[in-house]
Amino acid sequence: MSTISTGYTTEMGKKMRSMPEIHARYEKCRQRYKEMRGTGADFREQRAMIFGELKTLGWVLGKSDQQINQEANS
């Protein structure tokens, strides 16, 4: 149990991300989702996890579900 919390500090959970950091992560997720969608292999679970993160980041940025879907699928 002690090895799990070795690198954790109480300050780690308190740091807020800036809007540019959130936007950069959103764009990175969007690119990963497009790449997953474009491959012929079946990555259904991974695609669903990435899309979930994409939606959450989009909501933080103030985007509507429709806008997130359009950007993810364009």
N, CA, C, O and CB atoms as a CASP TS submission, in Angstrom:
PFRMAT TS
TARGET T0000
AUTHOR 0000-0000-0000
METHOD Language model
MODEL 1
PARENT N/A
ATOM      1  N   MET     1       0.812  -1.188   0.000  1.00  0.00           N
ATOM      2  CA  MET     1       0.000   0.000   0.000  1.00  0.00           C
ATOM      3  C   MET     1       0.858   1.255   0.000  1.00  0.00           C
ATOM      4  O   MET     1       0.483   2.260  -0.605  1.00  0.00           O
ATOM      5  CB  MET     1      -0.925  -0.004   1.187  1.00  0.00           C
ATOM      6  N   SER     2       1.985   1.213   0.659  1.00  0.00           N
ATOM      7  CA  SER     2       2.840   2.391   0.726  1.00  0.00           C
ATOM      8  C   SER     2       3.442   2.735  -0.632  1.00  0.00           C
ATOM      9  O   SER     2       3.774   3.895  -0.875  1.00  0.00           O
ATOM     10  CB  SER     2       3.946   2.175   1.740  1.00  0.00           C
ATOM     11  N   THR     3       3.590   1.756  -1.520  1.00  0.00           N
ATOM     12  CA  THR     3       4.162   2.042  -2.827  1.00  0.00           C
ATOM     13  C   THR     3       3.186   2.764  -3.739  1.00  0.00           C
ATOM     14  O   THR     3       3.608   3.434  -4.681  1.00  0.00           O
ATOM     15  CB  THR     3       4.617   0.765  -3.480  1.00  0.00           C
ATOM     16  N   ILE     4       1.902   2.644  -3.481  1.00  0.00           N
ATOM     17  CA  ILE     4       0.905   3.307  -4.320  1.00  0.00           C
ATOM     18  C   ILE     4       0.979   4.818  -4.160  1.00  0.00           C
ATOM     19  O   ILE     4       0.917   5.546  -5.150  1.00  0.00           O
ATOM     20  CB  ILE     4      -0.502   2.810  -3.977  1.00  0.00           C
ATOM     21  N   SER     5       1.110   5.290  -2.947  1.00  0.00           N
ATOM     22  CA  SER     5       1.064   6.723  -2.687  1.00  0.00           C
ATOM     23  C   SER     5       2.441   7.373  -2.583  1.00  0.00           C
ATOM     24  O   SER     5       2.563   8.452  -2.004  1.00  0.00           O
ATOM     25  CB  SER     5       0.305   6.974  -1.430  1.00  0.00           C
ATOM     26  N   THR     6       3.454   6.755  -3.117  1.00  0.00           N
ATOM     27  CA  THR     6       4.814   7.275  -2.984  1.00  0.00           C
ATOM     28  C   THR     6       4.973   8.670  -3.583  1.00  0.00           C
ATOM     29  O   THR     6       5.539   9.549  -2.933  1.00  0.00           O
ATOM     30  CB  THR     6       5.789   6.330  -3.642  1.00  0.00           C
ATOM     31  N   GLY     7       4.493   8.894  -4.794  1.00  0.00           N
ATOM     32  CA  GLY     7       4.699  10.177  -5.456  1.00  0.00           C
ATOM     33  C   GLY     7       3.583  11.177  -5.259  1.00  0.00           C
ATOM     34  O   GLY     7       3.645  12.269  -5.825  1.00  0.00           O
ATOM     35  N   TYR     8       2.582  10.859  -4.493  1.00  0.00           N
ATOM     36  CA  TYR     8       1.429  11.738  -4.333  1.00  0.00           C
ATOM     37  C   TYR     8       1.664  12.772  -3.239  1.00  0.00           C
ATOM     38  O   TYR     8       2.164  12.451  -2.161  1.00  0.00           O
ATOM     39  CB  TYR     8       0.183  10.920  -4.018  1.00  0.00           C
ATOM     40  N   THR     9       1.305  13.988  -3.524  1.00  0.00           N
ATOM     41  CA  THR     9       1.319  15.032  -2.501  1.00  0.00           C
ATOM     42  C   THR     9      -0.081  15.629  -2.418  1.00  0.00           C
ATOM     43  O   THR     9      -0.859  15.494  -3.362  1.00  0.00           O
ATOM     44  CB  THR     9       2.390  16.137  -2.822  1.00  0.00           C
ATOM     45  N   THR    10      -0.412  16.275  -1.330  1.00  0.00           N
ATOM     46  CA  THR    10      -1.760  16.832  -1.170  1.00  0.00           C
ATOM     47  C   THR    10      -2.013  17.978  -2.135  1.00  0.00           C
ATOM     48  O   THR    10      -3.167  18.294  -2.424  1.00  0.00           O
ATOM     49  CB  THR    10      -1.969  17.312   0.260  1.00  0.00           C
ATOM     50  N   GLU    11      -0.968  18.599  -2.634  1.00  0.00           N
ATOM     51  CA  GLU    11      -1.136  19.714  -3.570  1.00  0.00           C
ATOM     52  C   GLU    11      -1.510  19.247  -4.977  1.00  0.00           C
ATOM     53  O   GLU    11      -2.017  20.043  -5.766  1.00  0.00           O
ATOM     54  CB  GLU    11       0.139  20.534  -3.630  1.00  0.00           C
ATOM     55  N   MET    12      -1.275  17.988  -5.306  1.00  0.00           N
ATOM     56  CA  MET    12      -1.539  17.485  -6.651  1.00  0.00           C
ATOM     57  C   MET    12      -3.012  17.588  -7.030  1.00  0.00           C
ATOM     58  O   MET    12      -3.332  17.930  -8.169  1.00  0.00           O
ATOM     59  CB  MET    12      -1.084  16.047  -6.763  1.00  0.00           C
ATOM     60  N   GLY    13      -3.879  17.308  -6.128  1.00  0.00           N
ATOM     61  CA  GLY    13      -5.299  17.334  -6.437  1.00  0.00           C
ATOM     62  C   GLY    13      -5.898  18.719  -6.440  1.00  0.00           C
ATOM     63  O   GLY    13      -7.050  18.881  -6.842  1.00  0.00           O
ATOM     64  N   LYS    14      -5.168  19.716  -6.012  1.00  0.00           N
ATOM     65  CA  LYS    14      -5.712  21.060  -5.879  1.00  0.00           C
ATOM     66  C   LYS    14      -5.384  21.975  -7.050  1.00  0.00           C
ATOM     67  O   LYS    14      -5.957  23.060  -7.146  1.00  0.00           O
ATOM     68  CB  LYS    14      -5.211  21.675  -4.624  1.00  0.00           C
ATOM     69  N   LYS    15      -4.497  21.585  -7.927  1.00  0.00           N
ATOM     70  CA  LYS    15      -4.076  22.458  -9.014  1.00  0.00           C
ATOM     71  C   LYS    15      -5.162  22.552 -10.085  1.00  0.00           C
ATOM     72  O   LYS    15      -5.597  21.538 -10.632  1.00  0.00           O
ATOM     73  CB  LYS    15      -2.763  21.951  -9.628  1.00  0.00           C
ATOM     74  N   MET    16      -5.585  23.750 -10.370  1.00  0.00           N
ATOM     75  CA  MET    16      -6.570  23.977 -11.430  1.00  0.00           C
ATOM     76  C   MET    16      -5.835  24.087 -12.766  1.00  0.00           C
ATOM     77  O   MET    16      -4.735  24.634 -12.829  1.00  0.00           O
ATOM     78  CB  MET    16      -7.418  25.265 -11.150  1.00  0.00           C
ATOM     79  N   ARG    17      -6.424  23.586 -13.792  1.00  0.00           N
ATOM     80  CA  ARG    17      -5.842  23.702 -15.117  1.00  0.00           C
ATOM     81  C   ARG    17      -6.300  25.023 -15.745  1.00  0.00           C
ATOM     82  O   ARG    17      -7.414  25.485 -15.499  1.00  0.00           O
ATOM     83  CB  ARG    17      -6.242  22.488 -16.008  1.00  0.00           C
ATOM     84  N   SER    18      -5.439  25.611 -16.545  1.00  0.00           N
ATOM     85  CA  SER    18      -5.799  26.848 -17.235  1.00  0.00           C
ATOM     86  C   SER    18      -6.618  26.508 -18.478  1.00  0.00           C
ATOM     87  O   SER    18      -6.594  25.376 -18.961  1.00  0.00           O
ATOM     88  CB  SER    18      -4.528  27.665 -17.615  1.00  0.00           C
ATOM     89  N   MET    19      -7.332  27.492 -18.982  1.00  0.00           N
ATOM     90  CA  MET    19      -8.149  27.269 -20.177  1.00  0.00           C
ATOM     91  C   MET    19      -7.295  26.881 -21.392  1.00  0.00           C
ATOM     92  O   MET    19      -7.714  26.012 -22.157  1.00  0.00           O
ATOM     93  CB  MET    19      -8.963  28.526 -20.494  1.00  0.00           C
ATOM     94  N   PRO    20      -6.123  27.482 -21.603  1.00  0.00           N
ATOM     95  CA  PRO    20      -5.287  27.021 -22.722  1.00  0.00           C
ATOM     96  C   PRO    20      -4.868  25.553 -22.579  1.00  0.00           C
ATOM     97  O   PRO    20      -4.802  24.831 -23.574  1.00  0.00           O
ATOM     98  CB  PRO    20      -4.043  27.896 -22.832  1.00  0.00           C
ATOM     99  N   GLU    21      -4.586  25.110 -21.356  1.00  0.00           N
ATOM    100  CA  GLU    21      -4.233  23.702 -21.132  1.00  0.00           C
ATOM    101  C   GLU    21      -5.418  22.798 -21.457  1.00  0.00           C
ATOM    102  O   GLU    21      -5.251  21.750 -22.081  1.00  0.00           O
ATOM    103  CB  GLU    21      -3.777  23.479 -19.671  1.00  0.00           C
ATOM    104  N   ILE    22      -6.600  23.200 -21.039  1.00  0.00           N
ATOM    105  CA  ILE    22      -7.807  22.406 -21.315  1.00  0.00           C
ATOM    106  C   ILE    22      -8.067  22.365 -22.813  1.00  0.00           C
ATOM    107  O   ILE    22      -8.393  21.312 -23.361  1.00  0.00           O
ATOM    108  CB  ILE    22      -9.039  22.987 -20.571  1.00  0.00           C
ATOM    109  N   HIS    23      -7.924  23.502 -23.471  1.00  0.00           N
ATOM    110  CA  HIS    23      -8.160  23.557 -24.915  1.00  0.00           C
ATOM    111  C   HIS    23      -7.149  22.677 -25.667  1.00  0.00           C
ATOM    112  O   HIS    23      -7.518  21.978 -26.610  1.00  0.00           O
ATOM    113  CB  HIS    23      -8.076  25.019 -25.418  1.00  0.00           C
ATOM    114  N   ALA    24      -5.891  22.710 -25.254  1.00  0.00           N
ATOM    115  CA  ALA    24      -4.867  21.874 -25.898  1.00  0.00           C
ATOM    116  C   ALA    24      -5.181  20.395 -25.706  1.00  0.00           C
ATOM    117  O   ALA    24      -5.030  19.601 -26.635  1.00  0.00           O
ATOM    118  CB  ALA    24      -3.467  22.196 -25.333  1.00  0.00           C
ATOM    119  N   ARG    25      -5.609  20.028 -24.524  1.00  0.00           N
ATOM    120  CA  ARG    25      -5.969  18.626 -24.259  1.00  0.00           C
ATOM    121  C   ARG    25      -7.196  18.215 -25.078  1.00  0.00           C
ATOM    122  O   ARG    25      -7.266  17.088 -25.568  1.00  0.00           O
ATOM    123  CB  ARG    25      -6.243  18.414 -22.750  1.00  0.00           C
ATOM    124  N   TYR    26      -8.159  19.126 -25.225  1.00  0.00           N
ATOM    125  CA  TYR    26      -9.354  18.873 -26.036  1.00  0.00           C
ATOM    126  C   TYR    26      -8.953  18.591 -27.485  1.00  0.00           C
ATOM    127  O   TYR    26      -9.435  17.634 -28.091  1.00  0.00           O
ATOM    128  CB  TYR    26     -10.330  20.080 -25.968  1.00  0.00           C
ATOM    129  N   GLU    27      -8.070  19.423 -28.035  1.00  0.00           N
ATOM    130  CA  GLU    27      -7.629  19.237 -29.423  1.00  0.00           C
ATOM    131  C   GLU    27      -6.870  17.924 -29.589  1.00  0.00           C
ATOM    132  O   GLU    27      -7.027  17.234 -30.597  1.00  0.00           O
ATOM    133  CB  GLU    27      -6.745  20.411 -29.866  1.00  0.00           C
ATOM    134  N   LYS    28      -6.055  17.583 -28.607  1.00  0.00           N
ATOM    135  CA  LYS    28      -5.310  16.326 -28.664  1.00  0.00           C
ATOM    136  C   LYS    28      -6.263  15.134 -28.640  1.00  0.00           C
ATOM    137  O   LYS    28      -6.080  14.171 -29.384  1.00  0.00           O
ATOM    138  CB  LYS    28      -4.314  16.235 -27.494  1.00  0.00           C
ATOM    139  N   CYS    29      -7.279  15.204 -27.781  1.00  0.00           N
ATOM    140  CA  CYS    29      -8.284  14.130 -27.713  1.00  0.00           C
ATOM    141  C   CYS    29      -9.047  14.021 -29.028  1.00  0.00           C
ATOM    142  O   CYS    29      -9.345  12.923 -29.499  1.00  0.00           O
ATOM    143  CB  CYS    29      -9.270  14.381 -26.550  1.00  0.00           C
ATOM    144  N   ARG    30      -9.355  15.167 -29.606  1.00  0.00           N
ATOM    145  CA  ARG    30     -10.100  15.180 -30.870  1.00  0.00           C
ATOM    146  C   ARG    30      -9.288  14.505 -31.970  1.00  0.00           C
ATOM    147  O   ARG    30      -9.838  13.751 -32.773  1.00  0.00           O
ATOM    148  CB  ARG    30     -10.458  16.627 -31.281  1.00  0.00           C
ATOM    149  N   GLN    31      -7.978  14.771 -32.011  1.00  0.00           N
ATOM    150  CA  GLN    31      -7.109  14.134 -32.995  1.00  0.00           C
ATOM    151  C   GLN    31      -7.016  12.626 -32.764  1.00  0.00           C
ATOM    152  O   GLN    31      -7.080  11.845 -33.714  1.00  0.00           O
ATOM    153  CB  GLN    31      -5.716  14.758 -32.950  1.00  0.00           C
ATOM    154  N   ARG    32      -6.866  12.217 -31.503  1.00  0.00           N
ATOM    155  CA  ARG    32      -6.811  10.780 -31.189  1.00  0.00           C
ATOM    156  C   ARG    32      -8.104  10.089 -31.587  1.00  0.00           C
ATOM    157  O   ARG    32      -8.073   8.980 -32.120  1.00  0.00           O
ATOM    158  CB  ARG    32      -6.540  10.562 -29.691  1.00  0.00           C
ATOM    159  N   TYR    33      -9.244  10.732 -31.337  1.00  0.00           N
ATOM    160  CA  TYR    33     -10.537  10.155 -31.683  1.00  0.00           C
ATOM    161  C   TYR    33     -10.647   9.990 -33.198  1.00  0.00           C
ATOM    162  O   TYR    33     -11.120   8.959 -33.676  1.00  0.00           O
ATOM    163  CB  TYR    33     -11.689  11.036 -31.148  1.00  0.00           C
ATOM    164  N   LYS    34     -10.215  10.990 -33.947  1.00  0.00           N
ATOM    165  CA  LYS    34     -10.252  10.894 -35.410  1.00  0.00           C
ATOM    166  C   LYS    34      -9.369   9.755 -35.914  1.00  0.00           C
ATOM    167  O   LYS    34      -9.751   9.011 -36.817  1.00  0.00           O
ATOM    168  CB  LYS    34      -9.805  12.220 -36.042  1.00  0.00           C
ATOM    169  N   GLU    35      -8.179   9.629 -35.314  1.00  0.00           N
ATOM    170  CA  GLU    35      -7.271   8.551 -35.712  1.00  0.00           C
ATOM    171  C   GLU    35      -7.886   7.185 -35.427  1.00  0.00           C
ATOM    172  O   GLU    35      -7.811   6.283 -36.261  1.00  0.00           O
ATOM    173  CB  GLU    35      -5.927   8.685 -34.983  1.00  0.00           C
ATOM    174  N   MET    36      -8.488   7.032 -34.264  1.00  0.00           N
ATOM    175  CA  MET    36      -9.135   5.763 -33.897  1.00  0.00           C
ATOM    176  C   MET    36     -10.281   5.449 -34.844  1.00  0.00           C
ATOM    177  O   MET    36     -10.466   4.304 -35.256  1.00  0.00           O
ATOM    178  CB  MET    36      -9.651   5.813 -32.448  1.00  0.00           C
ATOM    179  N   ARG    37     -11.048   6.477 -35.182  1.00  0.00           N
ATOM    180  CA  ARG    37     -12.195   6.286 -36.064  1.00  0.00           C
ATOM    181  C   ARG    37     -11.748   5.907 -37.464  1.00  0.00           C
ATOM    182  O   ARG    37     -12.432   5.152 -38.155  1.00  0.00           O
ATOM    183  CB  ARG    37     -13.049   7.547 -36.110  1.00  0.00           C
ATOM    184  N   GLY    38     -10.600   6.431 -37.886  1.00  0.00           N
ATOM    185  CA  GLY    38     -10.114   6.198 -39.237  1.00  0.00           C
ATOM    186  C   GLY    38      -9.495   4.832 -39.463  1.00  0.00           C
ATOM    187  O   GLY    38      -9.376   4.391 -40.606  1.00  0.00           O
ATOM    188  N   THR    39      -9.102   4.155 -38.396  1.00  0.00           N
ATOM    189  CA  THR    39      -8.478   2.842 -38.571  1.00  0.00           C
ATOM    190  C   THR    39      -9.547   1.781 -38.817  1.00  0.00           C
ATOM    191  O   THR    39     -10.699   1.937 -38.414  1.00  0.00           O
ATOM    192  CB  THR    39      -7.625   2.472 -37.334  1.00  0.00           C
ATOM    193  N   GLY    40      -9.161   0.739 -39.461  1.00  0.00           N
ATOM    194  CA  GLY    40     -10.093  -0.336 -39.751  1.00  0.00           C
ATOM    195  C   GLY    40     -10.308  -1.280 -38.580  1.00  0.00           C
ATOM    196  O   GLY    40     -11.260  -2.060 -38.571  1.00  0.00           O
ATOM    197  N   ALA    41      -9.429  -1.212 -37.597  1.00  0.00           N
ATOM    198  CA  ALA    41      -9.522  -2.119 -36.448  1.00  0.00           C
ATOM    199  C   ALA    41     -10.659  -1.699 -35.516  1.00  0.00           C
ATOM    200  O   ALA    41     -11.153  -0.573 -35.576  1.00  0.00           O
ATOM    201  CB  ALA    41      -8.186  -2.150 -35.674  1.00  0.00           C
ATOM    202  N   ASP    42     -11.052  -2.621 -34.671  1.00  0.00           N
ATOM    203  CA  ASP    42     -12.159  -2.374 -33.757  1.00  0.00           C
ATOM    204  C   ASP    42     -11.626  -1.933 -32.391  1.00  0.00           C
ATOM    205  O   ASP    42     -11.207  -2.758 -31.579  1.00  0.00           O
ATOM    206  CB  ASP    42     -13.038  -3.636 -33.615  1.00  0.00           C
ATOM    207  N   PHE    43     -11.651  -0.641 -32.158  1.00  0.00           N
ATOM    208  CA  PHE    43     -11.207  -0.053 -30.894  1.00  0.00           C
ATOM    209  C   PHE    43     -12.391   0.565 -30.171  1.00  0.00           C
ATOM    210  O   PHE    43     -12.282   1.677 -29.656  1.00  0.00           O
ATOM    211  CB  PHE    43     -10.107   1.005 -31.133  1.00  0.00           C
ATOM    212  N   ARG    44     -13.500  -0.123 -30.124  1.00  0.00           N
ATOM    213  CA  ARG    44     -14.741   0.431 -29.604  1.00  0.00           C
ATOM    214  C   ARG    44     -14.606   0.972 -28.176  1.00  0.00           C
ATOM    215  O   ARG    44     -15.053   2.084 -27.898  1.00  0.00           O
ATOM    216  CB  ARG    44     -15.815  -0.620 -29.646  1.00  0.00           C
ATOM    217  N   GLU    45     -14.006   0.210 -27.280  1.00  0.00           N
ATOM    218  CA  GLU    45     -13.880   0.640 -25.884  1.00  0.00           C
ATOM    219  C   GLU    45     -12.960   1.844 -25.753  1.00  0.00           C
ATOM    220  O   GLU    45     -13.270   2.791 -25.030  1.00  0.00           O
ATOM    221  CB  GLU    45     -13.360  -0.505 -25.019  1.00  0.00           C
ATOM    222  N   GLN    46     -11.835   1.809 -26.446  1.00  0.00           N
ATOM    223  CA  GLN    46     -10.902   2.933 -26.382  1.00  0.00           C
ATOM    224  C   GLN    46     -11.526   4.190 -26.975  1.00  0.00           C
ATOM    225  O   GLN    46     -11.364   5.290 -26.445  1.00  0.00           O
ATOM    226  CB  GLN    46      -9.598   2.592 -27.116  1.00  0.00           C
ATOM    227  N   ARG    47     -12.243   4.011 -28.085  1.00  0.00           N
ATOM    228  CA  ARG    47     -12.915   5.147 -28.716  1.00  0.00           C
ATOM    229  C   ARG    47     -13.955   5.753 -27.783  1.00  0.00           C
ATOM    230  O   ARG    47     -14.094   6.974 -27.717  1.00  0.00           O
ATOM    231  CB  ARG    47     -13.575   4.716 -30.030  1.00  0.00           C
ATOM    232  N   ALA    48     -14.683   4.910 -27.064  1.00  0.00           N
ATOM    233  CA  ALA    48     -15.699   5.386 -26.131  1.00  0.00           C
ATOM    234  C   ALA    48     -15.058   6.155 -24.978  1.00  0.00           C
ATOM    235  O   ALA    48     -15.596   7.174 -24.543  1.00  0.00           O
ATOM    236  CB  ALA    48     -16.525   4.210 -25.590  1.00  0.00           C
ATOM    237  N   MET    49     -13.924   5.684 -24.480  1.00  0.00           N
ATOM    238  CA  MET    49     -13.234   6.386 -23.395  1.00  0.00           C
ATOM    239  C   MET    49     -12.714   7.742 -23.867  1.00  0.00           C
ATOM    240  O   MET    49     -12.842   8.740 -23.156  1.00  0.00           O
ATOM    241  CB  MET    49     -12.074   5.532 -22.855  1.00  0.00           C
ATOM    242  N   ILE    50     -12.133   7.780 -25.052  1.00  0.00           N
ATOM    243  CA  ILE    50     -11.620   9.037 -25.587  1.00  0.00           C
ATOM    244  C   ILE    50     -12.767  10.007 -25.836  1.00  0.00           C
ATOM    245  O   ILE    50     -12.645  11.198 -25.551  1.00  0.00           O
ATOM    246  CB  ILE    50     -10.829   8.794 -26.886  1.00  0.00           C
ATOM    247  N   PHE    51     -13.883   9.503 -26.367  1.00  0.00           N
ATOM    248  CA  PHE    51     -15.023  10.373 -26.636  1.00  0.00           C
ATOM    249  C   PHE    51     -15.612  10.921 -25.331  1.00  0.00           C
ATOM    250  O   PHE    51     -16.052  12.070 -25.286  1.00  0.00           O
ATOM    251  CB  PHE    51     -16.099   9.611 -27.428  1.00  0.00           C
ATOM    252  N   GLY    52     -15.622  10.114 -24.283  1.00  0.00           N
ATOM    253  CA  GLY    52     -16.090  10.582 -22.978  1.00  0.00           C
ATOM    254  C   GLY    52     -15.226  11.715 -22.455  1.00  0.00           C
ATOM    255  O   GLY    52     -15.738  12.711 -21.944  1.00  0.00           O
ATOM    256  N   GLU    53     -13.919  11.561 -22.585  1.00  0.00           N
ATOM    257  CA  GLU    53     -13.008  12.627 -22.164  1.00  0.00           C
ATOM    258  C   GLU    53     -13.192  13.868 -23.026  1.00  0.00           C
ATOM    259  O   GLU    53     -13.156  14.994 -22.529  1.00  0.00           O
ATOM    260  CB  GLU    53     -11.552  12.149 -22.230  1.00  0.00           C
ATOM    261  N   LEU    54     -13.387  13.654 -24.315  1.00  0.00           N
ATOM    262  CA  LEU    54     -13.611  14.752 -25.249  1.00  0.00           C
ATOM    263  C   LEU    54     -14.856  15.547 -24.869  1.00  0.00           C
ATOM    264  O   LEU    54     -14.838  16.778 -24.868  1.00  0.00           O
ATOM    265  CB  LEU    54     -13.741  14.220 -26.678  1.00  0.00           C
ATOM    266  N   LYS    55     -15.934  14.840 -24.546  1.00  0.00           N
ATOM    267  CA  LYS    55     -17.174  15.517 -24.151  1.00  0.00           C
ATOM    268  C   LYS    55     -16.990  16.305 -22.859  1.00  0.00           C
ATOM    269  O   LYS    55     -17.457  17.439 -22.750  1.00  0.00           O
ATOM    270  CB  LYS    55     -18.306  14.499 -23.983  1.00  0.00           C
ATOM    271  N   THR    56     -16.321  15.716 -21.892  1.00  0.00           N
ATOM    272  CA  THR    56     -16.100  16.400 -20.618  1.00  0.00           C
ATOM    273  C   THR    56     -15.279  17.667 -20.821  1.00  0.00           C
ATOM    274  O   THR    56     -15.623  18.723 -20.289  1.00  0.00           O
ATOM    275  CB  THR    56     -15.396  15.468 -19.621  1.00  0.00           C
ATOM    276  N   LEU    57     -14.201  17.569 -21.582  1.00  0.00           N
ATOM    277  CA  LEU    57     -13.377  18.745 -21.846  1.00  0.00           C
ATOM    278  C   LEU    57     -14.158  19.792 -22.635  1.00  0.00           C
ATOM    279  O   LEU    57     -14.012  20.991 -22.396  1.00  0.00           O
ATOM    280  CB  LEU    57     -12.107  18.347 -22.606  1.00  0.00           C
ATOM    281  N   GLY    58     -14.973  19.345 -23.560  1.00  0.00           N
ATOM    282  CA  GLY    58     -15.801  20.270 -24.329  1.00  0.00           C
ATOM    283  C   GLY    58     -16.782  21.023 -23.444  1.00  0.00           C
ATOM    284  O   GLY    58     -16.993  22.222 -23.624  1.00  0.00           O
ATOM    285  N   TRP    59     -17.379  20.325 -22.492  1.00  0.00           N
ATOM    286  CA  TRP    59     -18.311  20.977 -21.561  1.00  0.00           C
ATOM    287  C   TRP    59     -17.587  22.023 -20.727  1.00  0.00           C
ATOM    288  O   TRP    59     -18.117  23.108 -20.486  1.00  0.00           O
ATOM    289  CB  TRP    59     -18.980  19.936 -20.640  1.00  0.00           C
ATOM    290  N   VAL    60     -16.364  21.695 -20.283  1.00  0.00           N
ATOM    291  CA  VAL    60     -15.579  22.657 -19.500  1.00  0.00           C
ATOM    292  C   VAL    60     -15.299  23.906 -20.340  1.00  0.00           C
ATOM    293  O   VAL    60     -15.277  25.020 -19.815  1.00  0.00           O
ATOM    294  CB  VAL    60     -14.244  22.017 -19.015  1.00  0.00           C
ATOM    295  N   LEU    61     -15.089  23.717 -21.631  1.00  0.00           N
ATOM    296  CA  LEU    61     -14.832  24.842 -22.530  1.00  0.00           C
ATOM    297  C   LEU    61     -16.103  25.582 -22.917  1.00  0.00           C
ATOM    298  O   LEU    61     -16.039  26.606 -23.599  1.00  0.00           O
ATOM    299  CB  LEU    61     -14.132  24.357 -23.774  1.00  0.00           C
ATOM    300  N   GLY    62     -17.262  25.076 -22.490  1.00  0.00           N
ATOM    301  CA  GLY    62     -18.528  25.743 -22.778  1.00  0.00           C
ATOM    302  C   GLY    62     -19.149  25.369 -24.113  1.00  0.00           C
ATOM    303  O   GLY    62     -20.000  26.095 -24.625  1.00  0.00           O
ATOM    304  N   LYS    63     -18.738  24.257 -24.675  1.00  0.00           N
ATOM    305  CA  LYS    63     -19.267  23.813 -25.967  1.00  0.00           C
ATOM    306  C   LYS    63     -20.524  22.978 -25.753  1.00  0.00           C
ATOM    307  O   LYS    63     -20.660  22.289 -24.742  1.00  0.00           O
ATOM    308  CB  LYS    63     -18.204  23.001 -26.748  1.00  0.00           C
ATOM    309  N   SER    64     -21.433  23.049 -26.710  1.00  0.00           N
ATOM    310  CA  SER    64     -22.655  22.246 -26.641  1.00  0.00           C
ATOM    311  C   SER    64     -22.358  20.834 -27.128  1.00  0.00           C
ATOM    312  O   SER    64     -21.349  20.601 -27.795  1.00  0.00           O
ATOM    313  CB  SER    64     -23.794  22.888 -27.482  1.00  0.00           C
ATOM    314  N   ASP    65     -23.236  19.895 -26.796  1.00  0.00           N
ATOM    315  CA  ASP    65     -23.065  18.508 -27.248  1.00  0.00           C
ATOM    316  C   ASP    65     -23.007  18.441 -28.770  1.00  0.00           C
ATOM    317  O   ASP    65     -22.200  17.705 -29.337  1.00  0.00           O
ATOM    318  CB  ASP    65     -24.212  17.620 -26.723  1.00  0.00           C
ATOM    319  N   GLN    66     -23.865  19.212 -29.421  1.00  0.00           N
ATOM    320  CA  GLN    66     -23.906  19.206 -30.881  1.00  0.00           C
ATOM    321  C   GLN    66     -22.583  19.696 -31.469  1.00  0.00           C
ATOM    322  O   GLN    66     -22.083  19.118 -32.434  1.00  0.00           O
ATOM    323  CB  GLN    66     -25.063  20.078 -31.385  1.00  0.00           C
ATOM    324  N   GLN    67     -22.022  20.746 -30.902  1.00  0.00           N
ATOM    325  CA  GLN    67     -20.754  21.280 -31.389  1.00  0.00           C
ATOM    326  C   GLN    67     -19.616  20.285 -31.174  1.00  0.00           C
ATOM    327  O   GLN    67     -18.753  20.120 -32.037  1.00  0.00           O
ATOM    328  CB  GLN    67     -20.434  22.604 -30.692  1.00  0.00           C
ATOM    329  N   ILE    68     -19.622  19.632 -30.031  1.00  0.00           N
ATOM    330  CA  ILE    68     -18.586  18.615 -29.738  1.00  0.00           C
ATOM    331  C   ILE    68     -18.689  17.474 -30.734  1.00  0.00           C
ATOM    332  O   ILE    68     -17.672  17.023 -31.260  1.00  0.00           O
ATOM    333  CB  ILE    68     -18.727  18.070 -28.283  1.00  0.00           C
ATOM    334  N   ASN    69     -19.892  17.001 -31.003  1.00  0.00           N
ATOM    335  CA  ASN    69     -20.094  15.912 -31.960  1.00  0.00           C
ATOM    336  C   ASN    69     -19.645  16.311 -33.354  1.00  0.00           C
ATOM    337  O   ASN    69     -19.002  15.524 -34.048  1.00  0.00           O
ATOM    338  CB  ASN    69     -21.559  15.492 -31.987  1.00  0.00           C
ATOM    339  N   GLN    70     -19.979  17.537 -33.774  1.00  0.00           N
ATOM    340  CA  GLN    70     -19.566  18.001 -35.096  1.00  0.00           C
ATOM    341  C   GLN    70     -18.054  18.070 -35.213  1.00  0.00           C
ATOM    342  O   GLN    70     -17.486  17.636 -36.216  1.00  0.00           O
ATOM    343  CB  GLN    70     -20.171  19.364 -35.390  1.00  0.00           C
ATOM    344  N   GLU    71     -17.395  18.616 -34.189  1.00  0.00           N
ATOM    345  CA  GLU    71     -15.941  18.728 -34.236  1.00  0.00           C
ATOM    346  C   GLU    71     -15.266  17.364 -34.187  1.00  0.00           C
ATOM    347  O   GLU    71     -14.241  17.158 -34.836  1.00  0.00           O
ATOM    348  CB  GLU    71     -15.446  19.590 -33.089  1.00  0.00           C
ATOM    349  N   ALA    72     -15.826  16.436 -33.429  1.00  0.00           N
ATOM    350  CA  ALA    72     -15.231  15.101 -33.323  1.00  0.00           C
ATOM    351  C   ALA    72     -15.387  14.313 -34.620  1.00  0.00           C
ATOM    352  O   ALA    72     -14.514  13.520 -34.972  1.00  0.00           O
ATOM    353  CB  ALA    72     -15.866  14.329 -32.168  1.00  0.00           C
ATOM    354  N   ASN    73     -16.476  14.522 -35.321  1.00  0.00           N
ATOM    355  CA  ASN    73     -16.756  13.730 -36.510  1.00  0.00           C
ATOM    356  C   ASN    73     -16.419  14.416 -37.816  1.00  0.00           C
ATOM    357  O   ASN    73     -16.682  13.863 -38.884  1.00  0.00           O
ATOM    358  CB  ASN    73     -18.175  13.354 -36.523  1.00  0.00           C
ATOM    359  N   SER    74     -15.836  15.623 -37.760  1.00  0.00           N
ATOM    360  CA  SER    74     -15.503  16.316 -39.004  1.00  0.00           C
ATOM    361  C   SER    74     -14.080  16.033 -39.417  1.00  0.00           C
ATOM    362  O   SER    74     -13.625  16.535 -40.445  1.00  0.00           O
ATOM    363  CB  SER    74     -15.711  17.813 -38.858  1.00  0.00           C
TER
END
